[in-house]
Amino acid sequence: VQLVESGGGLVQPGGSLRLSCAASGRGFSTYLMGWFRQAPGNEREFVAQISWNGGSTKYTDSVKGRFTISRDNTKNTLYLQMNTLKPEDTAIYYCAAGSNWSIWGQGTQVTVSS
């Protein structure tokens, strides 16, 4: 599986963005999928994950109630809907696959600023 993120950009505080992660190759529908982010000077951190069938999700506390992870296995695509964005959400966002996060995309930049 190869992963390509898109949908990042510049948004004002309080705004919304939807990130997509398109997967090519076999097996997307069997993988645990997740989103991570890395802000300048910080380590990469976990944001959210979703089980292979979408039946189970987890979020880091700082995004609960604002971000929603979802997937469409018919389109081999993972999503992250981000609402009520804050400046501290500014980071490069990565999607990842596998129970040990062995597969990564190249990342997409999200900047929250007025």
C-alpha positions in Angstrom: 0.0 0.0 0.0 1.2 3.5 -0.8 -0.4 6.6 0.8 -0.8 10.1 -0.6 -2.3 12.9 1.6 -4.1 16.0 0.3 -6.4 18.8 1.5 -4.0 20.8 3.6 -3.7 24.5 3.4 -4.0 27.9 5.2 -7.2 28.4 7.3 -8.2 31.0 9.8 -8.8 30.0 13.4 -12.3 28.6 13.8 -12.3 27.3 10.2 -12.5 23.8 8.8 -10.5 21.5 6.5 -10.9 18.0 5.3 -7.8 16.0 4.7 -7.8 12.9 2.5 -5.4 10.0 2.2 -5.6 8.0 -1.0 -4.2 4.5 -0.9 -3.0 2.5 -3.8 -2.2 -1.1 -3.9 -3.9 -4.0 -2.2 -5.1 -4.4 1.3 -6.4 -0.9 2.3 -9.6 -2.3 3.6 -7.8 -4.6 6.0 -5.5 -2.0 7.6 -5.8 -0.1 10.8 -5.4 3.5 9.6 -4.4 6.6 11.5 -3.5 10.3 11.3 -0.4 11.8 13.0 1.0 15.3 13.0 4.3 17.1 13.5 4.6 20.7 14.4 7.9 22.6 14.0 10.3 21.6 16.8 8.0 18.9 18.1 8.0 15.1 17.8 5.4 13.5 15.6 2.2 12.8 17.6 -0.8 10.6 17.3 -4.1 12.4 16.3 -6.6 9.7 15.5 -7.1 6.1 14.3 -9.8 4.0 12.8 -10.3 0.3 12.6 -10.4 -1.6 9.3 -14.2 -1.4 9.0 -14.6 2.0 10.6 -16.3 0.5 13.7 -13.8 1.8 16.2 -12.1 5.1 16.5 -9.7 6.8 18.9 -8.6 10.4 19.3 -6.0 12.3 21.2 -7.6 14.5 23.8 -6.8 17.8 22.2 -8.9 17.0 19.1 -11.8 15.2 20.6 -15.1 16.9 19.6 -13.4 18.8 16.8 -11.9 16.2 14.5 -13.5 13.2 12.9 -11.7 10.3 11.3 -13.5 8.2 8.7 -12.8 5.9 5.8 -14.3 4.8 2.5 -13.0 1.3 1.7 -14.8 1.4 -1.7 -12.6 4.4 -2.6 -9.5 3.3 -0.7 -9.5 6.6 1.0 -9.0 7.8 4.6 -10.4 11.2 5.8 -9.9 13.6 8.6 -12.5 16.3 9.0 -11.1 19.1 11.1 -13.4 21.7 12.6 -12.9 24.6 14.9 -9.3 24.7 14.0 -6.8 26.4 16.4 -3.4 27.8 15.8 -1.9 25.0 17.8 -3.3 22.5 15.2 -0.7 23.9 12.7 1.5 21.0 11.6 2.3 18.6 8.9 -0.3 15.9 8.9 0.5 12.3 7.9 -1.6 9.3 7.4 -0.3 5.9 8.4 -1.3 2.3 8.0 -0.8 -0.9 9.8 -0.9 -2.0 13.5 2.7 -0.9 13.9 2.3 2.1 11.7 4.7 0.7 9.2 3.4 2.6 6.1 3.4 6.4 5.9 2.4 9.1 3.4 4.5 12.1 2.6 2.4 14.6 4.6 0.3 17.7 4.0 0.8 21.0 5.6 -2.0 22.6 7.7 -1.5 26.2 8.8 -4.1 27.8 11.1 -3.5 31.5 11.2 -5.3 34.9 10.9 
